[in-house]
């Protein structure tokens, strides 16, 4: 799950922005999934209600519901991929911050050790 962005040195701020964008996209996709799920259920209900009076229209509605289900699955998968990518980038930020904090503590420790002599 690497992207071209992984091959370029980026600042922690750039990575944090990417995390925010990925999480926002994932949330938007989840909301679209919820709307699609409701519409799918409504189409299926209409299809069942319409079946006795107009079988052809009922079948058309059922096929629309099936298409929505496929779109829903794709959106949900994309949402999960974006969430996982955001977690991966956030982990890199955390590691970066940890390394920076260790670098500072080593510098402070060395200065304190030199001052004590």
C-alpha positions, 0 to 999 in steps of 0.5 A, spaced: 500 500 500 505 504 498 504 511 493 508 515 490 508 520 496 512 515 500 518 516 495 519 523 497 521 526 503 516 530 506 515 534 512 511 532 518 506 538 517 505 535 510 504 528 512 499 531 517 495 534 512 495 528 508 492 524 514 486 529 515 485 529 507 484 521 507 480 521 514 475 526 511 475 522 504 474 516 508 468 519 512 465 522 506 465 515 503 462 512 509 456 517 509 455 516 501 455 508 503 450 510 508 445 514 503 446 508 498 444 503 503 438 506 505 436 508 497 438 500 496 433 498 501 427 503 498 428 500 491 428 493 494 421 495 498 418 498 491 420 492 487 417 487 492 411 492 492 410 493 485 412 486 483 404 483 482 402 489 478 408 491 474 413 485 474 418 489 468 418 495 472 420 491 479 425 487 475 428 494 473 428 497 480 431 490 483 437 491 478 438 498 480 438 496 487 443 491 485 448 496 482 447 500 488 450 495 492 456 494 488 457 501 488 456 501 496 461 495 496 466 499 492 465 505 496 466 502 503 473 498 500 475 505 498 473 508 505 477 502 509 483 503 504 483 511 506 483 509 513 488 504 513 493 509 509 491 515 514 493 510 520 500 508 516 502 515 515 500 517 522 504 512 524 510 515 520 509 521 524 509 518 530 515 515 529 518 521 526 516 525 532 519 520 537 526 520 533 526 527 534 524 527 541 530 522 542 535 527 538 533 532 543 534 528 549 541 526 547 543 533 545 541 535 552 544 529 556 551 530 552 550 538 554 549 536 561 554 531 562 559 536 559 557 541 564 558 537 570 565 536 569 
